[in-house]
Amino acid sequence: MATRHFNLIGYARISSNGQDAQLQRDALEAAGCGRIFEDKISSRATVRPGLDETLDHLRPTDTLCVWKLDRLGRSVKEVLAVADSLHNQGVGLRILTGTLTGTYNPTGEGKFFFTMMAAFAELERDMIHERTMAGLAVARAQGRTGGRPTVMDTDTLAAAKARRDNGESRTQIAKALGVSRASIYRHLPSSSLQTVSPGQNP
Protein backbone atom coordinates (compact mmCIF):
# COMPACT_ATOMS: atom_id res chain seq x y z
CA MET A 1 0.00 0.00 0.00
CA ALA A 2 1.43 3.37 -1.03
CA THR A 3 2.31 5.83 1.69
CA ARG A 4 -0.19 8.65 1.88
CA HIS A 5 1.42 11.96 1.00
CA PHE A 6 0.90 15.06 3.10
CA ASN A 7 2.06 18.48 2.01
CA LEU A 8 4.03 20.02 4.84
CA ILE A 9 3.46 23.76 5.28
CA GLY A 10 5.47 25.73 7.83
CA TYR A 11 4.44 28.70 9.94
CA ALA A 12 6.80 30.82 12.03
CA ARG A 13 5.87 33.60 14.42
CA ILE A 14 8.67 35.82 15.62
CA SER A 15 8.83 38.94 17.75
CA SER A 16 9.68 42.28 16.23
CA ASN A 17 13.33 41.95 17.23
CA GLY A 18 13.56 38.81 15.11
CA GLN A 19 16.14 37.10 17.33
CA ASP A 20 14.72 33.59 16.82
CA ALA A 21 13.69 34.00 13.18
CA GLN A 22 16.50 31.91 11.71
CA LEU A 23 16.14 29.24 14.38
CA GLN A 24 12.49 28.61 13.49
CA ARG A 25 13.04 28.84 9.75
CA ASP A 26 15.98 26.42 9.87
CA ALA A 27 13.92 23.94 11.90
CA LEU A 28 10.97 24.17 9.51
CA GLU A 29 13.17 23.76 6.43
CA ALA A 30 14.95 20.78 8.00
CA ALA A 31 11.56 19.20 8.68
CA GLY A 32 10.82 19.34 4.94
CA CYS A 33 8.35 22.22 4.71
CA GLY A 34 7.73 23.05 1.07
CA ARG A 35 6.52 26.53 1.96
CA ILE A 36 6.90 28.68 5.05
CA PHE A 37 4.65 31.53 6.11
CA GLU A 38 5.78 34.02 8.72
CA ASP A 39 4.50 36.70 11.07
CA LYS A 40 6.85 39.30 12.47
CA ILE A 41 4.82 41.09 15.08
CA SER A 42 5.18 42.76 18.45
CA SER A 43 4.23 41.01 21.67
CA ARG A 44 0.93 42.92 21.89
CA ALA A 45 -0.25 42.62 18.29
CA THR A 46 -3.53 40.80 17.76
CA VAL A 47 -3.60 40.76 13.95
CA ARG A 48 -1.62 37.91 12.41
CA PRO A 49 -1.80 38.16 8.61
CA GLY A 50 0.79 35.43 8.14
CA LEU A 51 -1.26 32.91 10.10
CA ASP A 52 -4.44 33.95 8.29
CA GLU A 53 -2.67 33.41 4.97
CA THR A 54 -1.37 30.05 6.17
CA LEU A 55 -4.81 28.79 7.18
CA ASP A 56 -6.25 30.00 3.88
CA HIS A 57 -3.52 28.20 1.95
CA LEU A 58 -3.94 24.84 3.69
CA ARG A 59 -5.97 22.09 2.07
CA PRO A 60 -7.26 18.71 3.35
CA THR A 61 -4.42 16.18 3.82
CA ASP A 62 -1.90 19.03 4.31
CA THR A 63 0.01 19.23 7.58
CA LEU A 64 0.84 22.49 9.29
CA CYS A 65 4.29 22.48 10.87
CA VAL A 66 5.29 24.79 13.72
CA TRP A 67 8.40 25.04 15.88
CA LYS A 68 6.36 25.00 19.11
CA LEU A 69 2.62 24.87 19.81
CA ASP A 70 2.68 28.37 21.30
CA ARG A 71 3.52 29.76 17.84
CA LEU A 72 -0.17 29.31 17.00
CA GLY A 73 -1.34 31.79 19.62
CA ARG A 74 -0.46 33.76 22.74
CA SER A 75 -3.27 32.25 24.77
CA VAL A 76 -4.94 28.90 25.20
CA LYS A 77 -8.04 30.37 23.58
CA GLU A 78 -6.14 31.35 20.42
CA VAL A 79 -4.41 27.97 20.15
CA LEU A 80 -7.72 26.15 20.57
CA ALA A 81 -9.30 28.28 17.86
CA VAL A 82 -6.52 27.42 15.38
CA ALA A 83 -6.63 23.71 16.28
CA ASP A 84 -10.39 23.72 15.74
CA SER A 85 -9.90 25.39 12.36
CA LEU A 86 -7.29 22.81 11.34
CA HIS A 87 -9.54 19.93 12.35
CA ASN A 88 -12.48 21.35 10.40
CA GLN A 89 -10.27 21.63 7.31
CA GLY A 90 -8.97 18.09 7.65
CA VAL A 91 -5.44 19.41 8.20
CA GLY A 92 -2.83 17.75 10.39
CA LEU A 93 -0.43 19.45 12.79
CA ARG A 94 3.25 18.75 13.36
CA ILE A 95 5.01 20.23 16.38
CA LEU A 96 8.82 20.17 16.28
CA THR A 97 9.74 20.94 19.90
CA GLY A 98 8.17 21.10 23.34
CA THR A 99 6.03 18.80 25.44
CA LEU A 100 3.62 17.99 22.60
CA THR A 101 6.29 17.23 20.00
CA GLY A 102 4.83 14.99 17.31
CA THR A 103 2.49 14.78 14.34
CA TYR A 104 -1.26 14.86 14.84
CA ASN A 105 -3.77 14.15 12.10
CA PRO A 106 -7.55 14.73 12.31
CA THR A 107 -8.07 11.00 11.67
CA GLY A 108 -6.54 7.87 13.17
CA GLU A 109 -4.43 8.03 16.32
CA GLY A 110 -3.70 11.71 15.89
CA LYS A 111 -7.39 12.50 16.19
CA PHE A 112 -7.03 12.22 19.96
CA PHE A 113 -5.07 15.47 20.01
CA PHE A 114 -7.83 17.36 18.21
CA THR A 115 -10.46 15.69 20.38
CA MET A 116 -8.65 16.91 23.49
CA MET A 117 -8.33 20.39 22.02
CA ALA A 118 -12.06 20.42 21.31
CA ALA A 119 -12.74 19.22 24.87
CA PHE A 120 -10.59 22.02 26.33
CA ALA A 121 -12.39 24.54 24.12
CA GLU A 122 -15.77 23.30 25.33
CA LEU A 123 -14.55 23.37 28.92
CA GLU A 124 -13.39 26.96 28.50
CA ARG A 125 -16.75 27.97 27.00
CA ASP A 126 -18.58 26.28 29.88
CA MET A 127 -16.40 28.05 32.44
CA ILE A 128 -16.99 31.43 30.79
CA HIS A 129 -20.73 30.74 30.71
CA GLU A 130 -20.69 29.67 34.37
CA ARG A 131 -18.81 32.82 35.41
CA THR A 132 -21.23 34.96 33.42
CA MET A 133 -24.30 33.34 34.98
CA ALA A 134 -22.78 33.64 38.46
CA GLY A 135 -22.11 37.33 37.85
CA LEU A 136 -25.69 37.89 36.69
CA ALA A 137 -27.02 36.06 39.75
CA VAL A 138 -24.98 38.33 42.04
CA ALA A 139 -26.21 41.38 40.11
CA ARG A 140 -29.83 40.29 40.47
CA ALA A 141 -29.33 39.71 44.18
CA GLN A 142 -28.07 43.29 44.44
CA GLY A 143 -31.08 44.61 42.57
CA ARG A 144 -29.45 44.92 39.14
CA THR A 145 -30.66 43.10 36.04
CA GLY A 146 -27.67 43.40 33.71
CA GLY A 147 -26.83 45.93 31.05
CA ARG A 148 -24.87 49.09 31.64
CA PRO A 149 -24.41 49.95 35.32
CA THR A 150 -26.48 52.91 36.42
CA VAL A 151 -24.67 56.16 37.15
CA MET A 152 -27.40 57.19 39.57
CA ASP A 153 -26.25 55.48 42.73
CA THR A 154 -27.70 56.29 46.14
CA ASP A 155 -25.39 59.24 46.82
CA THR A 156 -25.86 60.75 43.36
CA LEU A 157 -29.63 60.41 43.58
CA ALA A 158 -29.66 62.07 47.00
CA ALA A 159 -27.60 64.98 45.63
CA ALA A 160 -29.93 65.28 42.64
CA LYS A 161 -32.99 65.45 44.91
CA ALA A 162 -31.33 68.08 47.07
CA ARG A 163 -30.56 70.23 44.04
CA ARG A 164 -34.13 69.70 42.79
CA ASP A 165 -35.45 70.92 46.13
CA ASN A 166 -33.29 74.04 45.70
CA GLY A 167 -35.12 74.75 42.46
CA GLU A 168 -32.41 73.70 39.99
CA SER A 169 -33.53 72.51 36.56
CA ARG A 170 -32.85 69.04 35.16
CA THR A 171 -30.16 70.49 32.89
CA GLN A 172 -28.44 72.22 35.80
CA ILE A 173 -28.60 69.07 37.94
CA ALA A 174 -27.24 66.85 35.17
CA LYS A 175 -24.35 69.23 34.47
CA ALA A 176 -23.48 69.66 38.13
CA LEU A 177 -23.46 65.90 38.83
CA GLY A 178 -21.83 64.87 35.56
CA VAL A 179 -24.67 62.60 34.45
CA SER A 180 -26.95 62.68 31.43
CA ARG A 181 -30.26 64.53 31.36
CA ALA A 182 -31.88 61.19 30.52
CA SER A 183 -30.73 59.81 33.88
CA ILE A 184 -32.19 62.81 35.67
CA TYR A 185 -35.48 62.50 33.76
CA ARG A 186 -35.62 58.80 34.59
CA HIS A 187 -34.96 59.14 38.31
CA LEU A 188 -36.67 62.49 38.98
CA PRO A 189 -40.18 62.49 37.44
CA SER A 190 -41.49 65.82 36.25
CA SER A 191 -44.25 65.74 38.86
CA SER A 192 -41.65 65.88 41.60
CA LEU A 193 -39.83 68.91 40.19
CA GLN A 194 -40.53 72.32 41.58
CA THR A 195 -41.71 75.10 39.34
CA VAL A 196 -38.85 76.34 37.16
CA SER A 197 -38.26 80.04 37.16
CA PRO A 198 -38.57 81.93 33.84
CA GLY A 199 -35.56 81.58 31.55
CA GLN A 200 -34.44 78.21 32.99
CA ASN A 201 -34.36 74.99 30.97
CA PRO A 202 -36.48 72.17 32.39
C-alpha positions in Angstrom: 0.0 0.0 0.0 1.4 3.4 -1.0 2.3 5.8 1.7 -0.2 8.6 1.9 1.4 12.0 1.0 0.9 15.1 3.1 2.1 18.5 2.0 4.0 20.0 4.8 3.5 23.8 5.3 5.5 25.7 7.8 4.4 28.7 9.9 6.8 30.8 12.0 5.9 33.6 14.4 8.7 35.8 15.6 8.8 38.9 17.8 9.7 42.3 16.2 13.3 42.0 17.2 13.6 38.8 15.1 16.1 37.1 17.3 14.7 33.6 16.8 13.7 34.0 13.2 16.5 31.9 11.7 16.1 29.2 14.4 12.5 28.6 13.5 13.0 28.8 9.8 16.0 26.4 9.9 13.9 23.9 11.9 11.0 24.2 9.5 13.2 23.8 6.4 14.9 20.8 8.0 11.6 19.2 8.7 10.8 19.3 4.9 8.4 22.2 4.7 7.7 23.0 1.1 6.5 26.5 2.0 6.9 28.7 5.0 4.6 31.5 6.1 5.8 34.0 8.7 4.5 36.7 11.1 6.9 39.3 12.5 4.8 41.1 15.1 5.2 42.8 18.4 4.2 41.0 21.7 0.9 42.9 21.9 -0.2 42.6 18.3 -3.5 40.8 17.8 -3.6 40.8 13.9 -1.6 37.9 12.4 -1.8 38.2 8.6 0.8 35.4 8.1 -1.3 32.9 10.1 -4.4 33.9 8.3 -2.7 33.4 5.0 -1.4 30.0 6.2 -4.8 28.8 7.2 -6.3 30.0 3.9 -3.5 28.2 1.9 -3.9 24.8 3.7 -6.0 22.1 2.1 -7.3 18.7 3.4 -4.4 16.2 3.8 -1.9 19.0 4.3 0.0 19.2 7.6 0.8 22.5 9.3 4.3 22.5 10.9 5.3 24.8 13.7 8.4 25.0 15.9 6.4 25.0 19.1 2.6 24.9 19.8 2.7 28.4 21.3 3.5 29.8 17.8 -0.2 29.3 17.0 -1.3 31.8 19.6 -0.5 33.8 22.7 -3.3 32.3 24.8 -4.9 28.9 25.2 -8.0 30.4 23.6 -6.1 31.3 20.4 -4.4 28.0 20.2 -7.7 26.1 20.6 -9.3 28.3 17.9 -6.5 27.4 15.4 -6.6 23.7 16.3 -10.4 23.7 15.7 -9.9 25.4 12.4 -7.3 22.8 11.3 -9.5 19.9 12.3 -12.5 21.3 10.4 -10.3 21.6 7.3 -9.0 18.1 7.7 -5.4 19.4 8.2 -2.8 17.8 10.4 -0.4 19.5 12.8 3.2 18.7 13.4 5.0 20.2 16.4 8.8 20.2 16.3 9.7 20.9 19.9 8.2 21.1 23.3 6.0 18.8 25.4 3.6 18.0 22.6 6.3 17.2 20.0 4.8 15.0 17.3 2.5 14.8 14.3 -1.3 14.9 14.8 -3.8 14.1 12.1 -7.5 14.7 12.3 -8.1 11.0 11.7 -6.5 7.9 13.2 -4.4 8.0 16.3 -3.7 11.7 15.9 -7.4 12.5 16.2 -7.0 12.2 20.0 -5.1 15.5 20.0 -7.8 17.4 18.2 -10.5 15.7 20.4 -8.6 16.9 23.5 -8.3 20.4 22.0 -12.1 20.4 21.3 -12.7 19.2 24.9 -10.6 22.0 26.3 -12.4 24.5 24.1 -15.8 23.3 25.3 -14.6 23.4 28.9 -13.4 27.0 28.5 -16.7 28.0 27.0 -18.6 26.3 29.9 -16.4 28.0 32.4 -17.0 31.4 30.8 -20.7 30.7 30.7 -20.7 29.7 34.4 -18.8 32.8 35.4 -21.2 35.0 33.4 -24.3 33.3 35.0 -22.8 33.6 38.5 -22.1 37.3 37.8 -25.7 37.9 36.7 -27.0 36.1 39.7 -25.0 38.3 42.0 -26.2 41.4 40.1 -29.8 40.3 40.5 -29.3 39.7 44.2 -28.1 43.3 44.4 -31.1 44.6 42.6 -29.4 44.9 39.1 -30.7 43.1 36.0 -27.7 43.4 33.7 -26.8 45.9 31.0 -24.9 49.1 31.6 -24.4 50.0 35.3 -26.5 52.9 36.4 -24.7 56.2 37.2 -27.4 57.2 39.6 -26.3 55.5 42.7 -27.7 56.3 46.1 -25.4 59.2 46.8 -25.9 60.7 43.4 -29.6 60.4 43.6 -29.7 62.1 47.0 -27.6 65.0 45.6 -29.9 65.3 42.6 -33.0 65.5 44.9 -31.3 68.1 47.1 -30.6 70.2 44.0 -34.1 69.7 42.8 -35.5 70.9 46.1 -33.3 74.0 45.7 -35.1 74.7 42.5 -32.4 73.7 40.0 -33.5 72.5 36.6 -32.8 69.0 35.2 -30.2 70.5 32.9 -28.4 72.2 35.8 -28.6 69.1 37.9 -27.2 66.9 35.2 -24.4 69.2 34.5 -23.5 69.7 38.1 -23.5 65.9 38.8 -21.8 64.9 35.6 -24.7 62.6 34.4 -27.0 62.7 31.4 -30.3 64.5 31.4 -31.9 61.2 30.5 -30.7 59.8 33.9 -32.2 62.8 35.7 -35.5 62.5 33.8 -35.6 58.8 34.6 -35.0 59.1 38.3 -36.7 62.5 39.0 -40.2 62.5 37.4 -41.5 65.8 36.2 -44.3 65.7 38.9 -41.6 65.9 41.6 -39.8 68.9 40.2 -40.5 72.3 41.6 -41.7 75.1 39.3 -38.9 76.3 37.2 -38.3 80.0 37.2 -38.6 81.9 33.8 -35.6 81.6 31.5 -34.4 78.2 33.0 -34.4 75.0 31.0 -36.5 72.2 32.4 
